[in-house]
Amino acid sequence: LLLIVVVLSVIAISGSKKETTYFNNDKKEEVKEEIKLDLKDTSTGEIKNIELEDYIVGVVAGEMPASFNEEALKAQAIASRTYAMYKMKNSNGTYDLVTDKTNQVYITEDKMKNLWQENFDYYFEKIKKAVYDTKDLIMTYNGNVILSMYFARSNGKTEDAISVFGSNEEYLKSVDSPEESLTSEVTISKNEFCNKLNISCDAINISNVLKSKTGRINSLNINGKTFKGTEIRTLFDLKSTDFEISIGSEIKFVTKGYGHGVGMSQYGANKLAQDGKNYEEILKHYYQNINIEKISV
């Protein structure tokens, strides 16, 4: 049978990433080629061209516990697909995304087998179903693909994007998040603390601690030097910018939450799912005034 080939561009991305529609003249059926992306493996430097939905399976497996509720996994799939499409749209290099947390963590089936062991078949099918049940769905705001930030666990609230990244995205505003807060501690020597901050260790004085409305530290002054909360988090590998500093024979940080705090909280999404919310309700809670729609052609 002859096939009439119509090539339709996908959100203005490059020629190797197009969705092609074939029409069967007799049955009038559409058969669409999958969208593909160029993915750089940060451990090997290899760049491979893979189908979008296969990539999303690897990302959901790498980013969210497979034991989570199916609706939370679906929400994660859409958030991850949206993030991928946003990066593809704005890609101008030799690849679109990388496999580590610089973008989204992507793991292969071999890594999934090592991670899940005897539960591999069950978890793989569970995640694959969540991905394909939401196939081609992404989030948009005013007709544009959103930058769908997400993180592990909040301190009870998510954070405004402008407080963390300096970008005032209308769909990334602070909302309540229902998960149980995670508290963790980091203890280091005074010398390490002072050396990393390049301050004198004769006396340590902390002042002018400025916090956002969600309790996360925007900035603080240590021995006359002003630091952003995000700087302190990075320097001392803290789980969040909601932290307290105790000064004794050592320096102790106590943090609440895990991650930058912007967008969807993964543990919050799971709690909402356990409470009966579906993926659409979860996403529209964490991303304000967005639409969920098929990738446009």
C-alpha positions in Angstrom: 0.0 0.0 0.0 1.2 3.5 -0.8 1.9 5.7 2.2 1.5 9.5 2.1 4.1 11.0 4.4 3.4 14.2 6.1 6.1 15.6 8.3 5.0 17.8 11.2 7.5 19.6 13.4 7.3 19.2 17.1 7.5 22.4 19.1 10.2 23.9 16.9 12.8 21.3 17.7 15.5 20.0 15.4 15.0 17.9 12.3 16.2 14.7 14.0 13.4 15.1 16.5 10.3 15.3 14.4 7.1 13.5 14.6 6.1 11.9 11.3 2.5 11.0 10.6 1.7 8.2 8.1 -1.8 7.9 6.7 -3.0 4.4 5.5 -5.2 5.2 2.4 -7.5 2.3 3.0 -8.0 2.4 6.8 -7.3 6.1 7.3 -5.2 5.2 10.4 -2.4 7.4 11.7 0.8 5.8 12.7 3.2 8.2 14.4 6.9 7.9 14.7 8.1 8.5 18.2 9.8 11.7 19.2 13.5 11.2 19.8 16.2 13.1 21.7 19.9 13.2 22.0 21.0 12.1 25.5 24.6 12.4 26.8 25.7 9.7 29.3 27.8 11.7 31.8 29.6 8.6 33.0 30.9 7.6 29.5 30.5 10.8 27.4 28.5 8.8 24.8 25.6 10.5 23.1 22.7 8.3 22.0 19.5 9.1 20.2 16.6 7.5 22.0 12.8 7.7 21.9 11.2 10.2 24.3 9.0 7.7 26.1 11.8 5.2 26.7 13.8 8.1 28.1 10.9 9.0 30.4 10.7 5.4 31.7 14.4 5.7 32.7 13.9 9.1 34.3 10.9 8.1 36.4 12.9 5.0 37.5 15.8 7.2 38.4 14.0 10.1 40.0 11.1 8.6 42.0 10.8 5.6 44.2 9.0 2.8 42.3 7.0 2.0 45.4 5.2 5.3 45.1 1.5 5.5 44.3 0.6 5.1 40.5 -0.9 8.6 40.3 2.3 10.1 41.7 4.3 8.2 39.2 2.0 9.5 36.4 2.6 13.1 37.7 6.3 12.5 37.7 6.1 11.1 34.1 4.4 14.3 32.9 6.7 16.6 34.8 9.8 14.7 33.4 8.4 14.7 29.9 7.6 18.4 30.1 11.1 19.2 31.4 12.6 17.1 28.5 10.5 18.9 25.9 11.5 22.3 27.4 15.2 21.4 27.2 14.8 20.0 23.7 13.1 23.2 22.6 16.0 25.3 24.0 18.8 23.0 22.9 21.5 24.4 20.7 24.3 22.0 21.3 25.2 18.5 20.2 22.8 16.9 22.7 19.6 17.8 24.5 20.0 16.4 28.0 22.5 14.6 30.2 21.8 11.5 32.4 22.6 13.0 35.8 21.0 15.5 38.2 22.3 18.4 36.1 19.1 17.8 34.2 17.1 14.7 35.3 18.6 11.4 36.5 18.1 8.7 33.9 19.0 5.1 34.5 19.2 2.1 32.2 17.3 -1.2 32.6 20.5 -2.8 33.8 20.7 -0.2 36.6 17.0 -0.8 37.4 17.7 -4.6 37.7 20.6 -3.8 40.2 18.3 -1.4 42.1 15.2 -3.5 42.3 16.6 -7.0 42.2 13.8 -9.6 42.4 11.2 -6.8 42.1 12.5 -5.6 38.7 9.7 -7.1 36.6 6.9 -5.7 38.8 8.4 -2.2 39.2 9.5 -1.9 35.6 5.9 -2.7 34.4 4.5 -0.4 37.0 6.6 2.6 35.9 6.2 1.8 32.2 2.4 1.8 32.6 2.5 5.2 34.4 4.6 6.6 31.5 2.5 5.1 28.7 -0.8 5.9 30.4 0.3 9.6 30.1 2.0 9.3 26.7 2.6 12.6 25.0 1.1 14.6 27.8 3.0 17.8 28.9 2.3 20.9 30.9 1.9 24.3 29.2 1.4 27.9 30.5 0.0 30.5 28.1 0.6 28.0 25.3 4.3 27.4 26.1 6.0 24.4 27.5 6.8 25.1 31.2 10.1 24.6 33.0 8.7 21.9 35.2 11.0 21.9 38.2 10.6 19.3 40.9 12.4 18.1 44.0 12.3 15.3 46.7 10.7 16.6 49.8 9.5 20.0 51.2 9.5 21.5 54.6 5.7 21.8 54.4 5.7 24.4 51.7 7.3 24.7 48.2 9.3 27.8 47.3 8.9 30.6 44.8 11.2 30.2 41.9 12.4 33.7 42.2 13.8 33.0 45.7 16.0 30.1 44.4 16.7 30.7 40.8 15.9 34.4 40.3 13.3 33.7 37.7 9.7 34.9 38.4 7.7 32.1 36.7 4.1 32.6 37.4 3.4 28.9 37.6 6.2 28.2 40.1 4.8 29.9 43.2 4.8 28.6 46.8 2.1 26.2 47.9 1.4 24.0 50.9 2.8 20.5 50.6 1.4 17.7 52.8 4.2 15.3 53.3 6.0 14.6 56.6 9.1 16.8 56.8 12.5 15.2 56.7 15.1 16.5 59.3 18.8 15.7 58.8 22.1 16.8 60.3 25.6 17.6 59.0 28.5 18.1 61.4 31.9 19.5 60.4 35.0 20.9 62.1 35.4 24.6 62.7 38.4 24.6 60.5 36.5 23.2 57.5 33.7 25.6 58.1 36.0 28.6 58.2 38.2 27.5 55.3 35.3 27.0 53.0 33.8 30.4 53.8 37.3 32.1 53.9 36.7 33.6 57.3 38.7 33.9 60.5 38.1 31.1 63.0 39.0 33.2 66.1 35.3 33.9 66.6 32.2 32.9 64.5 29.4 35.4 64.5 26.2 34.8 62.5 23.7 37.7 62.0 21.2 39.2 59.6 19.6 35.9 58.8 16.9 36.6 56.2 14.4 34.0 55.5 11.7 33.5 52.8 8.1 33.2 53.8 8.5 29.4 53.6 11.3 29.4 56.3 14.2 28.8 53.9 17.3 31.1 54.2 17.7 33.7 51.5 20.9 35.1 53.0 22.9 35.5 56.2 26.0 37.3 57.5 28.9 35.3 58.9 31.8 37.3 60.3 30.9 40.3 58.2 30.5 38.4 54.9 27.1 37.9 53.3 26.2 34.5 51.8 23.1 33.3 50.0 21.4 30.3 51.5 21.9 28.5 48.2 25.7 29.1 48.5 25.8 27.6 52.0 23.7 24.6 50.9 26.1 23.9 48.0 29.3 24.5 50.0 28.4 22.1 52.8 26.3 19.7 50.8 23.1 20.4 52.8 19.8 18.8 51.8 18.0 22.2 51.7 18.2 25.9 52.5 15.9 25.5 55.5 18.7 25.1 58.0 19.9 26.1 61.5 23.6 26.4 62.4 24.8 25.5 65.9 28.3 26.6 66.9 30.2 24.5 69.5 33.4 22.5 69.4 32.1 21.6 65.9 29.6 23.2 63.5 26.3 21.5 63.2 23.7 22.1 60.5 20.1 20.9 61.0 18.0 20.9 57.8 14.4 20.4 57.0 13.3 19.0 53.6 15.3 17.8 50.7 15.9 19.7 47.5 15.7 23.2 46.1 12.0 23.4 47.0 10.7 24.7 43.6 7.8 23.1 41.8 6.5 19.6 42.6 7.5 17.9 45.8 7.8 14.2 45.0 6.9 13.0 48.5 4.1 15.6 48.6 2.8 14.2 45.3 2.8 10.7 46.8 0.9 11.9 49.9 -1.7 13.6 47.7 -2.0 10.4 45.6 -2.5 8.4 48.8 -5.2 10.8 49.8 -7.1 10.1 46.5 -5.8 12.9 44.2 -5.2 12.0 40.6 -2.2 13.0 38.5 -4.0 16.1 37.1 -5.0 17.3 40.5 -1.4 16.8 41.8 0.2 18.7 39.0 -2.3 21.6 39.1 -1.6 21.9 42.8 2.1 22.3 42.4 2.1 24.2 39.1 -0.3 27.0 39.1 -2.7 27.8 36.2 -1.1 25.3 33.8 -2.8 23.2 31.2 -2.1 19.5 30.5 -2.2 18.7 26.9 -0.8 16.5 24.1 2.5 17.6 22.6 1.5 19.9 19.7 2.3 19.1 16.1 
